[in-house]
Amino acid sequence: MKEAQLIAAGLVKDVQEGSNLSKIFQKHTKKNKINQKNKAQIKDLVYGTLRSYGKTKFIINKLVKRPPSNLLILNLLHVALFQLISNRSNSYTVVDQIVSASNMVSKSHTGFINGVLRTFLRKKETLLEESQNVLEAKYSYPIWWINQIKTEYPKAWQNILDVGNSHPALIIRVNLRKTSINKYAKKLETQNVEHLLLGYEAILIKKPMQIDSLPGFNEGEVSIQDYGAQLAAHLLDLKKNHTVLDACSAPGGKACHMVEIQDIKLTAVEVDKQRVERINENLNRLGHSFKVINDAVNVKNSWHDKKSFDRVLLDVPCSASGIVRRHIDIKWLRRFSDLKYFHEKQFDLLKASWKLLKGEGKLLYVTCSIFNVENRMVVDRFLKEEKTANEIKIKFPKNVNVADNQLLPSLAHDGLFYALLQKE
Ligand SMILES: C[S@@+](CC[C@H](N)C(=O)[O-])C[C@H]1O[C@@H](n2cnc3c(N)ncnc32)[C@H](O)[C@@H]1O
Protein backbone atom coordinates (compact mmCIF):
# COMPACT_ATOMS: atom_id res chain seq x y z
CA MET A 1 0.00 0.00 0.00
CA LYS A 2 2.82 2.44 0.87
CA GLU A 3 4.09 2.64 -2.74
CA ALA A 4 0.60 3.58 -3.95
CA GLN A 5 0.23 6.14 -1.15
CA LEU A 6 3.57 7.69 -2.06
CA ILE A 7 2.80 7.95 -5.78
CA ALA A 8 -0.69 9.27 -5.04
CA ALA A 9 0.71 11.96 -2.71
CA GLY A 10 3.19 13.00 -5.42
CA LEU A 11 0.42 13.33 -8.01
CA VAL A 12 -1.85 15.27 -5.65
CA LYS A 13 1.07 17.60 -4.90
CA ASP A 14 1.61 18.15 -8.64
CA VAL A 15 -2.08 19.01 -9.13
CA GLN A 16 -1.95 21.47 -6.24
CA GLU A 17 1.03 23.04 -8.01
CA GLY A 18 -0.95 23.44 -11.24
CA SER A 19 -0.51 20.21 -13.27
CA ASN A 20 -3.27 18.55 -15.27
CA LEU A 21 -4.07 15.20 -13.62
CA SER A 22 -4.74 13.07 -16.74
CA LYS A 23 -1.46 14.18 -18.29
CA ILE A 24 0.74 13.55 -15.25
CA PHE A 25 -1.08 10.32 -14.37
CA GLN A 26 -0.48 8.91 -17.85
CA LYS A 27 3.12 10.08 -17.93
CA HIS A 28 3.92 8.68 -14.49
CA THR A 29 2.26 5.27 -14.93
CA LYS A 30 3.84 4.81 -18.37
CA LYS A 31 7.31 5.85 -17.26
CA ASN A 32 7.23 3.55 -14.23
CA LYS A 33 5.49 0.69 -16.10
CA ILE A 34 2.74 0.45 -13.46
CA ASN A 35 0.35 -2.47 -14.06
CA GLN A 36 -3.46 -2.18 -14.39
CA LYS A 37 -4.20 -3.28 -10.81
CA ASN A 38 -1.78 -0.83 -9.20
CA LYS A 39 -2.93 1.89 -11.59
CA ALA A 40 -6.51 1.42 -10.37
CA GLN A 41 -5.37 1.58 -6.73
CA ILE A 42 -3.37 4.78 -7.30
CA LYS A 43 -6.21 6.37 -9.27
CA ASP A 44 -8.64 5.57 -6.49
CA LEU A 45 -6.35 7.23 -3.94
CA VAL A 46 -5.64 10.32 -6.06
CA TYR A 47 -9.28 10.87 -7.03
CA GLY A 48 -10.51 10.25 -3.51
CA THR A 49 -7.93 12.59 -1.98
CA LEU A 50 -8.68 15.39 -4.45
CA ARG A 51 -12.41 14.87 -3.99
CA SER A 52 -12.13 15.43 -0.23
CA TYR A 53 -9.20 17.87 -0.19
CA GLY A 54 -11.23 20.69 1.38
CA LYS A 55 -12.20 18.46 4.28
CA THR A 56 -8.70 17.04 4.85
CA LYS A 57 -7.24 20.56 4.69
CA PHE A 58 -9.68 21.68 7.39
CA ILE A 59 -8.65 18.72 9.57
CA ILE A 60 -4.92 19.32 9.08
CA ASN A 61 -5.35 22.98 10.02
CA LYS A 62 -7.19 21.93 13.17
CA LEU A 63 -4.52 19.42 14.21
CA VAL A 64 -1.30 21.11 13.14
CA LYS A 65 -0.11 24.59 14.09
CA ARG A 66 2.24 24.94 11.14
CA PRO A 67 1.69 22.49 8.25
CA PRO A 68 5.01 20.97 7.04
CA SER A 69 6.80 22.87 4.30
CA ASN A 70 7.73 19.54 2.66
CA LEU A 71 4.77 19.27 0.30
CA LEU A 72 5.14 15.55 -0.26
CA ILE A 73 4.85 14.95 3.49
CA LEU A 74 1.86 17.29 3.64
CA ASN A 75 0.12 15.43 0.83
CA LEU A 76 0.89 12.05 2.39
CA LEU A 77 -1.18 13.34 5.31
CA HIS A 78 -4.01 14.27 2.91
CA VAL A 79 -3.95 10.79 1.34
CA ALA A 80 -3.98 9.03 4.73
CA LEU A 81 -6.79 11.24 6.04
CA PHE A 82 -8.87 10.49 2.95
CA GLN A 83 -8.32 6.77 3.57
CA LEU A 84 -9.23 7.06 7.24
CA ILE A 85 -12.36 9.11 6.51
CA SER A 86 -13.59 6.80 3.75
CA ASN A 87 -13.18 3.74 6.03
CA ARG A 88 -12.25 1.49 3.12
CA SER A 89 -9.10 0.06 4.71
CA ASN A 90 -8.16 -0.92 8.21
CA SER A 91 -7.11 2.30 9.97
CA TYR A 92 -4.03 0.83 11.67
CA THR A 93 -2.76 -0.52 8.35
CA VAL A 94 -3.29 2.90 6.74
CA VAL A 95 -1.29 4.65 9.50
CA ASP A 96 1.43 2.01 9.55
CA GLN A 97 1.88 2.13 5.77
CA ILE A 98 1.84 5.94 5.49
CA VAL A 99 4.45 6.19 8.26
CA SER A 100 6.67 3.79 6.23
CA ALA A 101 6.00 5.87 3.12
CA SER A 102 6.97 9.08 4.93
CA ASN A 103 10.15 7.35 6.10
CA MET A 104 11.12 7.03 2.43
CA VAL A 105 10.64 10.81 1.96
CA SER A 106 11.96 12.32 5.18
CA LYS A 107 12.96 10.28 8.22
CA SER A 108 12.54 13.28 10.51
CA HIS A 109 8.80 13.46 9.76
CA THR A 110 7.70 9.93 10.67
CA GLY A 111 6.92 10.82 14.29
CA PHE A 112 4.97 13.88 13.18
CA ILE A 113 2.82 11.89 10.70
CA ASN A 114 2.20 9.15 13.22
CA GLY A 115 1.22 11.67 15.90
CA VAL A 116 -1.18 13.66 13.69
CA LEU A 117 -2.98 10.57 12.42
CA ARG A 118 -3.35 8.99 15.83
CA THR A 119 -4.78 12.25 17.22
CA PHE A 120 -7.16 12.31 14.27
CA LEU A 121 -8.36 8.78 15.01
CA ARG A 122 -9.05 9.78 18.62
CA LYS A 123 -10.96 12.94 17.68
CA LYS A 124 -12.40 11.70 14.37
CA GLU A 125 -16.11 12.08 15.14
CA THR A 126 -15.83 15.58 16.62
CA LEU A 127 -13.60 16.81 13.77
CA LEU A 128 -15.90 15.42 11.09
CA GLU A 129 -18.89 17.00 12.82
CA GLU A 130 -17.10 20.37 12.96
CA SER A 131 -16.18 20.11 9.27
CA GLN A 132 -19.92 20.14 8.44
CA ASN A 133 -20.11 23.77 9.62
CA VAL A 134 -17.51 25.08 7.17
CA LEU A 135 -18.61 25.12 3.52
CA GLU A 136 -15.17 24.50 2.01
CA ALA A 137 -14.69 21.51 4.31
CA LYS A 138 -18.24 20.17 3.95
CA TYR A 139 -18.30 20.23 0.13
CA SER A 140 -14.55 20.26 -0.64
CA TYR A 141 -14.51 23.02 -3.28
CA PRO A 142 -12.72 26.39 -3.22
CA ILE A 143 -14.97 28.99 -1.59
CA TRP A 144 -15.26 31.11 -4.77
CA TRP A 145 -16.69 28.07 -6.60
CA ILE A 146 -19.22 27.34 -3.83
CA ASN A 147 -20.31 31.00 -3.69
CA GLN A 148 -20.71 31.16 -7.47
CA ILE A 149 -22.85 28.01 -7.64
CA LYS A 150 -24.88 29.20 -4.62
CA THR A 151 -25.62 32.52 -6.32
CA GLU A 152 -26.48 31.00 -9.69
CA TYR A 153 -28.49 28.03 -8.40
CA PRO A 154 -30.10 29.11 -5.10
CA LYS A 155 -32.21 25.93 -4.97
CA ALA A 156 -30.00 23.28 -6.55
CA TRP A 157 -26.52 24.37 -5.37
CA GLN A 158 -26.00 21.66 -2.74
CA ASN A 159 -27.06 18.93 -5.12
CA ILE A 160 -24.80 20.29 -7.87
CA LEU A 161 -21.81 20.30 -5.53
CA ASP A 162 -22.61 16.79 -4.28
CA VAL A 163 -22.97 15.40 -7.82
CA GLY A 164 -19.59 16.91 -8.65
CA ASN A 165 -18.10 14.80 -5.86
CA SER A 166 -19.82 11.57 -6.91
CA HIS A 167 -18.46 8.75 -9.06
CA PRO A 168 -19.57 9.26 -12.67
CA ALA A 169 -21.50 6.54 -14.44
CA LEU A 170 -20.00 4.84 -17.48
CA ILE A 171 -22.08 5.88 -20.50
CA ILE A 172 -21.46 4.61 -24.00
CA ARG A 173 -22.55 5.58 -27.52
CA VAL A 174 -23.47 2.86 -29.96
CA ASN A 175 -21.92 3.32 -33.42
CA LEU A 176 -24.88 3.06 -35.81
CA ARG A 177 -22.49 2.51 -38.73
CA LYS A 178 -21.49 -0.84 -37.19
CA THR A 179 -24.50 -2.07 -35.19
CA SER A 180 -27.86 -1.01 -33.72
CA ILE A 181 -28.94 -0.19 -30.17
CA ASN A 182 -31.02 -3.36 -29.90
CA LYS A 183 -28.31 -5.62 -31.28
CA TYR A 184 -25.72 -4.08 -28.98
CA ALA A 185 -28.04 -4.26 -25.93
CA LYS A 186 -28.52 -7.99 -26.69
CA LYS A 187 -24.73 -8.42 -26.69
CA LEU A 188 -24.56 -6.78 -23.27
CA GLU A 189 -27.32 -9.07 -22.01
CA THR A 190 -25.53 -12.17 -23.28
CA GLN A 191 -22.42 -11.09 -21.39
CA ASN A 192 -24.44 -10.23 -18.26
CA VAL A 193 -23.48 -6.55 -18.37
CA GLU A 194 -26.24 -4.71 -16.49
CA HIS A 195 -27.30 -1.60 -18.38
CA LEU A 196 -29.98 1.00 -19.00
CA LEU A 197 -31.04 2.48 -22.36
CA LEU A 198 -31.03 6.27 -21.89
CA GLY A 199 -32.17 7.48 -25.32
CA TYR A 200 -30.84 7.91 -28.88
CA GLU A 201 -27.54 5.95 -28.97
CA ALA A 202 -26.76 6.23 -25.24
CA ILE A 203 -26.51 3.28 -22.84
CA LEU A 204 -25.59 3.53 -19.16
CA ILE A 205 -23.45 0.64 -17.86
CA LYS A 206 -24.54 0.02 -14.29
CA LYS A 207 -21.30 -1.37 -12.82
CA PRO A 208 -17.85 0.09 -13.50
CA MET A 209 -15.78 -1.95 -15.96
CA GLN A 210 -12.65 -1.62 -18.08
CA ILE A 211 -13.50 0.16 -21.33
CA ASP A 212 -11.83 -2.40 -23.56
CA SER A 213 -13.74 -5.23 -21.88
CA LEU A 214 -16.92 -3.78 -23.39
CA PRO A 215 -17.98 -6.11 -26.20
CA GLY A 216 -16.90 -4.78 -29.60
CA PHE A 217 -15.05 -1.76 -28.18
CA ASN A 218 -11.81 -2.42 -30.06
CA GLU A 219 -13.84 -3.08 -33.21
CA GLY A 220 -15.43 0.38 -32.92
CA GLU A 221 -18.97 -0.69 -32.07
CA VAL A 222 -19.11 1.72 -29.13
CA SER A 223 -17.42 4.82 -27.70
CA ILE A 224 -17.40 6.39 -24.26
CA GLN A 225 -19.52 9.53 -24.30
CA ASP A 226 -21.78 11.17 -21.76
CA TYR A 227 -25.52 11.21 -22.58
CA GLY A 228 -25.64 15.01 -22.33
CA ALA A 229 -22.79 15.30 -24.84
CA GLN A 230 -24.59 12.86 -27.15
CA LEU A 231 -27.45 15.35 -27.53
CA ALA A 232 -25.26 17.68 -29.64
CA ALA A 233 -25.38 15.64 -32.85
CA HIS A 234 -29.17 15.37 -32.58
CA LEU A 235 -29.83 19.02 -31.71
CA LEU A 236 -27.97 20.23 -34.82
CA ASP A 237 -30.81 19.03 -37.08
CA LEU A 238 -28.45 17.38 -39.59
CA LYS A 239 -29.81 16.58 -43.06
CA LYS A 240 -28.32 14.32 -45.72
CA ASN A 241 -25.41 15.95 -47.62
CA HIS A 242 -25.18 18.92 -45.27
CA THR A 243 -21.77 20.55 -45.11
CA VAL A 244 -20.85 20.67 -41.43
CA LEU A 245 -18.04 22.37 -39.54
CA ASP A 246 -16.90 21.01 -36.17
CA ALA A 247 -15.01 24.13 -35.13
CA CYS A 248 -13.31 22.87 -31.95
CA SER A 249 -13.08 19.20 -32.61
CA ALA A 250 -10.65 17.19 -30.46
CA PRO A 251 -10.89 14.48 -29.30
CA GLY A 252 -13.63 14.16 -31.90
CA GLY A 253 -16.41 12.57 -29.84
CA LYS A 254 -19.17 14.76 -31.24
CA ALA A 255 -17.67 14.75 -34.75
CA CYS A 256 -17.69 10.93 -34.88
CA HIS A 257 -21.23 10.86 -33.52
CA MET A 258 -22.45 13.23 -36.26
CA VAL A 259 -21.10 11.03 -39.05
CA GLU A 260 -22.57 7.97 -37.33
CA ILE A 261 -26.12 9.31 -37.49
CA GLN A 262 -26.19 11.18 -40.82
CA ASP A 263 -24.49 11.19 -44.26
CA ILE A 264 -22.82 14.60 -44.03
CA LYS A 265 -19.68 16.26 -45.38
CA LEU A 266 -17.79 17.05 -42.21
CA THR A 267 -14.78 19.31 -41.70
CA ALA A 268 -13.17 19.11 -38.27
CA VAL A 269 -10.85 21.91 -37.16
CA GLU A 270 -8.60 21.59 -34.12
CA VAL A 271 -5.84 23.99 -33.09
CA ASP A 272 -3.84 21.60 -30.89
CA LYS A 273 -1.61 19.25 -32.87
CA GLN A 274 -1.39 16.58 -30.16
CA ARG A 275 -5.14 16.58 -29.75
CA VAL A 276 -5.55 16.10 -33.53
CA GLU A 277 -3.88 12.73 -32.95
CA ARG A 278 -6.73 11.83 -30.63
CA ILE A 279 -9.26 12.61 -33.38
CA ASN A 280 -7.32 10.35 -35.76
CA GLU A 281 -7.21 7.52 -33.19
CA ASN A 282 -10.99 7.72 -32.85
CA LEU A 283 -11.46 7.83 -36.61
CA ASN A 284 -9.34 4.71 -37.04
CA ARG A 285 -11.00 2.72 -34.29
CA LEU A 286 -14.52 3.64 -35.41
CA GLY A 287 -13.85 3.26 -39.13
CA HIS A 288 -14.93 6.80 -40.14
CA SER A 289 -13.30 9.28 -42.45
CA PHE A 290 -13.73 13.04 -42.64
CA LYS A 291 -11.53 16.06 -43.24
CA VAL A 292 -9.41 17.01 -40.22
CA ILE A 293 -7.58 20.35 -40.28
CA ASN A 294 -4.95 21.28 -37.73
CA ASP A 295 -5.52 25.03 -37.55
CA ALA A 296 -7.39 27.70 -35.62
CA VAL A 297 -10.85 29.11 -36.02
CA ASN A 298 -10.26 32.83 -35.58
CA VAL A 299 -10.73 36.21 -37.30
CA LYS A 300 -8.46 35.15 -40.15
CA ASN A 301 -9.76 31.61 -40.71
CA SER A 302 -6.88 31.19 -43.16
CA TRP A 303 -7.62 27.45 -43.60
CA HIS A 304 -11.10 28.20 -44.97
CA ASP A 305 -11.81 27.77 -48.70
CA LYS A 306 -14.66 30.35 -48.70
CA LYS A 307 -17.46 27.74 -48.94
CA SER A 308 -19.80 28.36 -46.05
CA PHE A 309 -21.39 25.56 -44.01
CA ASP A 310 -24.99 24.44 -43.51
CA ARG A 311 -24.25 23.60 -39.88
CA VAL A 312 -21.59 24.58 -37.35
CA LEU A 313 -20.91 22.81 -34.09
CA LEU A 314 -19.06 25.12 -31.72
CA ASP A 315 -18.01 23.14 -28.66
CA VAL A 316 -15.83 25.79 -27.06
CA PRO A 317 -12.97 25.46 -24.55
CA CYS A 318 -14.40 26.20 -21.10
CA SER A 319 -13.86 25.84 -17.35
CA ALA A 320 -15.20 22.24 -17.53
CA SER A 321 -17.11 22.93 -14.31
CA GLY A 322 -19.93 20.65 -15.53
CA ILE A 323 -17.68 17.59 -15.72
CA VAL A 324 -15.80 18.03 -12.46
CA ARG A 325 -16.72 14.53 -11.23
CA ARG A 326 -14.78 13.09 -14.22
CA HIS A 327 -11.89 15.58 -13.94
CA ILE A 328 -11.62 16.09 -10.21
CA ASP A 329 -8.45 18.20 -10.50
CA ILE A 330 -10.45 20.97 -12.22
CA LYS A 331 -11.90 22.38 -9.03
CA TRP A 332 -8.42 22.92 -7.58
CA LEU A 333 -6.85 24.15 -10.83
CA ARG A 334 -9.38 26.81 -11.83
CA ARG A 335 -9.31 30.36 -10.55
CA PHE A 336 -12.26 32.76 -10.52
CA SER A 337 -10.37 35.01 -12.95
CA ASP A 338 -10.28 32.15 -15.52
CA LEU A 339 -14.00 32.62 -16.15
CA LYS A 340 -13.51 36.07 -17.65
CA TYR A 341 -10.73 34.69 -19.88
CA PHE A 342 -12.97 31.84 -21.08
CA HIS A 343 -15.88 34.24 -21.73
CA GLU A 344 -13.76 36.41 -24.05
CA LYS A 345 -12.31 33.39 -25.88
CA GLN A 346 -15.77 31.86 -26.31
CA PHE A 347 -17.22 35.12 -27.60
CA ASP A 348 -14.38 35.48 -30.13
CA LEU A 349 -14.86 31.89 -31.31
CA LEU A 350 -18.58 32.47 -31.73
CA LYS A 351 -17.96 35.58 -33.83
CA ALA A 352 -15.30 33.84 -35.93
CA SER A 353 -17.36 30.72 -36.62
CA TRP A 354 -20.56 32.68 -37.34
CA LYS A 355 -18.87 34.07 -40.44
CA LEU A 356 -18.51 30.51 -41.77
CA LEU A 357 -22.23 29.74 -41.60
CA LYS A 358 -24.61 29.95 -44.59
CA GLY A 359 -27.75 32.08 -44.54
CA GLU A 360 -30.52 30.02 -42.83
CA GLY A 361 -27.78 27.74 -41.48
CA LYS A 362 -27.70 26.66 -37.82
CA LEU A 363 -24.94 26.89 -35.23
CA LEU A 364 -24.97 24.94 -31.98
CA TYR A 365 -23.01 26.58 -29.16
CA VAL A 366 -21.91 24.07 -26.49
CA THR A 367 -19.98 24.18 -23.23
CA CYS A 368 -19.44 21.64 -20.46
CA SER A 369 -19.67 24.44 -17.92
CA ILE A 370 -22.33 25.33 -15.36
CA PHE A 371 -21.20 28.96 -14.98
CA ASN A 372 -23.52 31.48 -16.58
CA VAL A 373 -20.67 33.75 -17.69
CA GLU A 374 -19.53 31.06 -20.17
CA ASN A 375 -23.04 30.18 -21.28
CA ARG A 376 -26.10 32.43 -21.42
CA MET A 377 -23.94 35.55 -21.02
CA VAL A 378 -21.84 34.71 -24.09
CA VAL A 379 -24.90 33.93 -26.20
CA ASP A 380 -26.87 37.00 -25.10
CA ARG A 381 -23.90 39.30 -25.73
CA PHE A 382 -23.57 37.80 -29.21
CA LEU A 383 -27.30 38.08 -30.01
CA LYS A 384 -27.22 41.74 -29.00
CA GLU A 385 -24.33 42.48 -31.32
CA GLU A 386 -25.05 40.18 -34.29
CA LYS A 387 -28.26 41.22 -36.02
CA THR A 388 -28.34 38.18 -38.37
CA ALA A 389 -28.53 35.76 -35.42
CA ASN A 390 -31.74 34.41 -33.87
CA GLU A 391 -32.02 31.85 -31.13
CA ILE A 392 -34.15 28.75 -31.70
CA LYS A 393 -35.87 27.14 -28.74
CA ILE A 394 -34.45 23.67 -28.05
CA LYS A 395 -36.70 20.76 -27.14
CA PHE A 396 -34.72 18.49 -24.82
CA PRO A 397 -35.59 14.83 -24.12
CA LYS A 398 -37.78 14.32 -21.04
CA ASN A 399 -35.13 12.46 -19.03
CA VAL A 400 -32.72 15.41 -19.15
CA ASN A 401 -32.46 17.70 -16.11
CA VAL A 402 -32.48 21.10 -17.82
CA ALA A 403 -33.39 24.73 -17.08
CA ASP A 404 -32.93 27.57 -19.60
CA ASN A 405 -30.75 25.37 -21.86
CA GLN A 406 -28.49 24.48 -18.94
CA LEU A 407 -28.18 20.76 -18.22
CA LEU A 408 -27.62 20.29 -14.50
CA PRO A 409 -25.24 17.43 -13.69
CA SER A 410 -27.13 14.25 -12.76
CA LEU A 411 -26.62 10.49 -12.79
CA ALA A 412 -27.36 10.22 -16.53
CA HIS A 413 -25.53 13.28 -17.81
CA ASP A 414 -22.94 15.97 -17.18
CA GLY A 415 -23.56 19.71 -16.80
CA LEU A 416 -23.63 21.11 -20.32
CA PHE A 417 -25.03 24.25 -21.90
CA TYR A 418 -26.57 24.33 -25.37
CA ALA A 419 -27.79 27.24 -27.51
CA LEU A 420 -29.01 26.81 -31.09
CA LEU A 421 -28.69 29.88 -33.31
CA GLN A 422 -29.94 30.41 -36.85
CA LYS A 423 -28.65 32.90 -39.42
CA GLU A 424 -31.11 35.10 -41.28
C1 LIG B 1 -14.36 21.22 -25.44
S1 LIG B 1 -13.09 20.68 -26.47
C2 LIG B 1 -13.97 19.97 -27.82
C3 LIG B 1 -14.51 18.59 -27.56
C4 LIG B 1 -15.01 17.91 -28.83
N1 LIG B 1 -16.01 18.70 -29.50
C5 LIG B 1 -15.59 16.54 -28.57
O1 LIG B 1 -16.81 16.38 -28.44
O2 LIG B 1 -14.80 15.58 -28.48
C6 LIG B 1 -12.51 22.17 -27.18
C7 LIG B 1 -11.37 21.99 -28.18
O3 LIG B 1 -11.21 23.22 -28.89
C8 LIG B 1 -9.84 23.36 -29.23
N2 LIG B 1 -9.64 24.79 -29.61
C9 LIG B 1 -9.43 25.84 -28.79
N3 LIG B 1 -9.35 26.99 -29.49
C10 LIG B 1 -9.50 26.66 -30.80
C11 LIG B 1 -9.52 27.41 -32.01
N4 LIG B 1 -9.37 28.73 -32.02
N5 LIG B 1 -9.71 26.74 -33.17
C12 LIG B 1 -9.88 25.39 -33.17
N6 LIG B 1 -9.86 24.63 -32.05
C13 LIG B 1 -9.69 25.26 -30.88
C14 LIG B 1 -9.14 22.88 -28.00
O4 LIG B 1 -7.80 22.54 -28.27
C15 LIG B 1 -10.01 21.67 -27.61
O5 LIG B 1 -9.50 20.50 -28.18
The ligand as a Gaussian input file, in Angstrom:
#p B3LYP/6-31G(d) Opt

LIG

0 1
 C      -14.359000      21.219000     -25.443000
 S      -13.094000      20.681000     -26.475000
 C      -13.967000      19.967000     -27.819000
 C      -14.505000      18.586000     -27.558000
 C      -15.008000      17.912000     -28.825000
 N      -16.014000      18.702000     -29.502000
 C      -15.586000      16.537000     -28.565000
 O      -16.805000      16.379000     -28.439000
 O      -14.800000      15.579000     -28.483000
 C      -12.510000      22.172000     -27.175000
 C      -11.373000      21.988000     -28.184000
 O      -11.207000      23.223000     -28.886000
 C       -9.844000      23.362000     -29.233000
 N       -9.644000      24.788000     -29.609000
 C       -9.427000      25.841000     -28.787000
 N       -9.351000      26.986000     -29.491000
 C       -9.503000      26.658000     -30.802000
 C       -9.521000      27.405000     -32.005000
 N       -9.375000      28.732000     -32.016000
 N       -9.712000      26.741000     -33.172000
 C       -9.881000      25.388000     -33.175000
 N       -9.864000      24.629000     -32.055000
 C       -9.693000      25.259000     -30.883000
 C       -9.138000      22.880000     -28.004000
 O       -7.801000      22.537000     -28.273000
 C      -10.008000      21.673000     -27.607000
 O       -9.503000      20.505000     -28.184000

